[in-house]
Amino acid sequence: MNKFETAVILAGGKSSRMGFDKQLLKINDELIYQGVSKSLKAMFSDIAVVTNTPNLYENSSIRVLKDEYKDMGPLAGIHVALKHSQSEYVYLLACDMPVISPSYVSYMKRRIEETGADICVSERNGKIEPFNAFYSTSLLSDLEKRLEDKNSSLFKFISSANTLVISQSDAENYDNALEMFTNLNTKGEYDGFLKKVSSR
């Protein structure tokens, strides 16, 4: 099995803070996942989305996956991503993350090769960024046990694994403003991002 072939967009959230389904967010008249997929296809041979509304992707060429553990948050999405991965590691991002840094993705791959880490995440403002990150399929059995035990804490899972945390200063070498960690959780954040894009 190759090491880095699969990238997965997690789109299973409830979008409660946005007020409507974040899968429908558009940037420059293009759904976020469509723009992100174009960037991912230059780096990964296999692109998938985890969603509970597969009809939204009927005309898409990307694979569609569904949570097997209901109402268990992002850990359930990571589980199905790892279970159906076509490579040893899966690159994961959320459907409301419109910015990808290909050079940073390459850097994370290199760091994984050097360290053998099972998870590669980044630190920003003293907190862990769980997406724009890599997770190893070797974690699948532990992840399933946690979900069976109704332990859905993503950060406890990350902290218990052989995790490489890339420092903020290192990440800033690839994206000075750290836009690659942009999450559009609210209508205000979405509107602000659209203004920023239109002003460029």
C-alpha positions in Angstrom: 0.0 0.0 0.0 1.3 3.4 -0.9 1.9 5.9 1.9 0.1 9.1 0.8 -2.7 8.6 -1.8 -5.9 9.4 -0.1 -7.4 12.7 1.0 -10.7 13.0 2.7 -13.0 16.0 3.2 -15.1 15.7 6.4 -18.6 17.1 5.8 -20.7 15.4 8.5 -21.1 18.3 10.9 -24.4 19.8 11.9 -23.6 23.4 10.8 -25.5 24.7 13.8 -23.5 27.9 14.1 -23.7 28.7 10.4 -27.5 28.4 10.2 -27.4 26.3 7.0 -25.5 23.4 5.6 -21.8 24.3 5.3 -21.5 21.9 2.4 -23.4 24.5 0.4 -20.8 27.3 1.0 -19.4 28.9 -2.2 -16.3 30.8 -3.0 -16.3 32.6 -6.3 -19.5 30.8 -7.4 -17.9 27.4 -6.7 -18.8 25.1 -3.8 -15.8 24.9 -1.4 -15.4 21.2 -1.8 -15.1 21.6 -5.6 -12.3 24.1 -5.3 -10.6 22.1 -2.6 -10.9 18.9 -4.7 -9.0 20.5 -7.6 -6.1 21.3 -5.3 -6.2 17.9 -3.7 -6.2 16.1 -7.1 -2.8 17.6 -7.8 -1.4 15.9 -4.7 -3.5 12.8 -4.1 -4.8 10.1 -6.5 -7.8 9.2 -4.3 -10.3 11.9 -3.0 -13.3 11.1 -0.9 -15.9 13.0 1.2 -17.6 11.8 4.4 -21.2 13.0 4.4 -24.6 12.1 5.5 -26.1 13.8 2.4 -24.6 11.9 -0.5 -27.0 13.3 -2.9 -25.1 16.6 -2.9 -22.2 14.8 -4.6 -24.1 12.9 -7.3 -22.3 14.7 -10.1 -18.9 14.6 -8.5 -16.0 12.3 -9.3 -15.0 11.9 -5.7 -15.8 8.9 -3.6 -18.7 9.3 -1.1 -18.4 7.7 2.4 -20.9 7.7 5.3 -20.4 7.6 9.1 -20.9 4.2 10.5 -21.1 5.5 14.1 -23.9 8.0 14.3 -23.8 11.2 16.4 -20.1 10.6 17.4 -18.7 13.8 16.0 -15.6 14.1 13.9 -14.0 11.0 15.3 -16.7 9.0 13.4 -15.7 10.7 10.2 -12.0 10.0 10.8 -12.9 6.4 11.4 -14.7 5.8 8.1 -11.9 7.8 6.3 -9.2 5.5 7.7 -11.3 2.3 7.1 -11.8 3.1 3.4 -8.4 4.6 2.8 -6.3 3.5 -0.3 -3.1 4.5 1.4 -1.3 4.1 4.7 -2.0 7.7 5.7 -5.0 9.9 5.1 -4.9 13.7 4.7 -8.0 15.1 6.4 -9.6 18.5 6.2 -13.1 19.8 7.0 -15.6 21.0 4.4 -15.5 24.5 5.7 -11.8 24.9 5.2 -11.3 26.6 1.8 -7.5 27.1 1.8 -4.9 24.5 1.1 -1.1 25.0 1.1 0.4 22.3 -1.1 3.9 23.1 0.1 2.8 22.6 3.7 1.2 19.3 2.8 4.5 18.2 1.3 6.3 19.3 4.4 4.0 17.2 6.6 4.7 14.2 4.4 8.4 14.7 4.9 8.1 15.0 8.6 6.1 11.8 8.8 8.7 10.0 6.7 11.4 11.3 9.1 9.6 10.5 12.4 7.2 7.6 11.7 4.4 9.5 13.5 0.9 8.1 13.3 -0.7 11.5 13.4 0.7 14.8 12.1 -1.1 17.9 13.3 -0.2 21.6 13.8 -0.3 24.0 16.7 -1.8 27.5 16.4 -2.2 30.0 19.2 -1.4 27.3 21.8 -4.1 24.9 20.5 -4.0 21.8 18.3 -5.4 22.1 14.8 -6.9 18.6 14.2 -7.4 19.1 10.4 -5.1 20.0 7.6 -3.5 17.0 9.1 -2.5 13.3 8.4 -3.7 10.2 10.3 -2.4 6.7 9.9 -4.7 3.7 9.2 -2.7 1.8 11.9 -4.9 3.8 14.4 -8.1 2.2 13.1 -8.5 -0.6 15.7 -7.9 1.8 18.6 -10.3 4.3 17.1 -13.0 1.7 16.7 -12.6 0.7 20.4 -13.0 4.3 21.5 -16.2 4.7 19.4 -17.6 1.4 20.7 -17.0 2.7 24.2 -18.7 6.0 23.3 -15.5 7.9 23.8 -15.7 10.4 21.0 -13.1 13.0 22.2 -11.0 13.9 19.2 -8.3 15.6 21.3 -7.9 12.7 23.7 -7.4 10.4 20.7 -4.8 12.7 19.3 -3.0 13.1 22.6 -2.9 9.3 23.1 -1.3 8.5 19.8 2.2 8.8 18.4 1.5 12.3 17.4 3.8 14.8 15.8 2.8 18.4 16.5 4.3 20.9 14.1 5.0 24.3 15.8 3.2 27.4 14.8 6.6 29.0 13.8 7.3 26.1 11.4 3.8 26.3 9.9 4.2 30.0 9.4 7.2 29.3 7.1 4.7 27.9 4.6 1.7 30.2 5.3 2.6 33.3 7.2 -1.1 34.2 8.0 -2.0 30.6 8.6 -5.0 30.9 6.3 -4.7 27.1 5.7 -6.4 26.6 9.1 -9.3 28.9 8.2 -12.6 27.4 9.5 -15.9 29.1 8.3 -18.1 28.2 11.2 -20.4 31.2 11.3 -22.1 33.5 8.8 -19.8 36.3 10.0 -16.7 34.3 9.3 -18.0 33.3 5.9 -18.8 36.9 4.9 -15.5 38.2 6.2 -13.6 35.5 4.1 -15.6 36.4 1.0 -14.6 40.1 1.4 -11.0 39.1 1.8 -11.1 37.0 -1.3 -12.9 39.7 -3.4 -10.3 42.4 -2.3 -7.4 40.4 -3.7 
